[in-house]
Amino acid sequence: MEVFRKVAEIKEFVRQKKAQGKVIGLVPTMGYFHLGHLALMREAKNSGDTVVVSIYVNPLQFGPQEDLASYPRDEQRDLALAGEIGVDAVFIPADAEMYPNGFSTYVEVEQLTSGLCGQFRPGHFKGVTTVVLKLFNIVTPDRAYFGQKDYQQLVVVRKMAEDLNLDVEIVGLPTVREPDGLALSSRNVYLNPEERKAAPLLQQSLLKAKEEIVNGERSPEKIRDLIARILQSEPLIRTEYIEVREARHLEPLEYLEGRIVIALAARVGKARLIDNILVEV
Ligand code: AMP
């Protein structure tokens, strides 16, 4: 496995692979790998791609009050795990490599980024799309792999790729969870033991909501209220939002039908956790 820190180096690696007719698969990450990251890498590998993983904690997508400084990092462990999976190259740029002095160009997907997480993290998705487009331009992947855990991010990246005619297939993969249902996240390390015990209630509330819909409930309001009530029963959980939306374009719904996503965000101790569930009616 090759490790590159310079844009010019990874570009040259990709150029050579493409000359050999290889298909390039990119897995963008912020590192501190868990089984969710590894599932994306495995899928890329199983698809026969030459797999490039980027590890970059992108300052542009963190707000001033957010956890950029404390975001967990473990480069050596990440490299060992990527190596075990058979990743072909890891790209680990420094900030100065991604955003040299005077950097001043940004990419923003409108509308889709105004609600859900966008409402609570101003500028976050602008940071995400800017770095993802840069990574796409640097690595020129044929396919790029994203997790459904960050559902809005997946929809926003798909929209950017469509709107800007990017030649990349966006592959979305299911959320990988702990045995008790908590969605894996690098941020779960912020949870103390009590908070960790409370956190699976996020998914439990979504499963309960799904059950209600399957049993015939069609009111988004009632579904939101149900989840809110469940989460209020746990004092360690402070709900940020609960949204019931049409799954492809995140349009609000007055009546539940078609492909639906229920997405939520909550503060649990120092961690801001998100989760979602897809329901088809
Ligand atoms: P991150 O390092 O948190 O920015 O995540 C990098 C990629 O891994 C993103 O596409 C995430 O959606 C994906 N990811 C993070 N957590 C999970 C999970 N629990 N299951 C599946 N994919 C995930």
Residues whose N, C-alpha, C, O or C-beta is under 5 A from the ligand:
A	BS01	AMP	P28 T29 M30 G31 G36 H37 Y145 F146 G147 Q148 K149 D150 L173 P174 T175 V176 A183 L184 S185
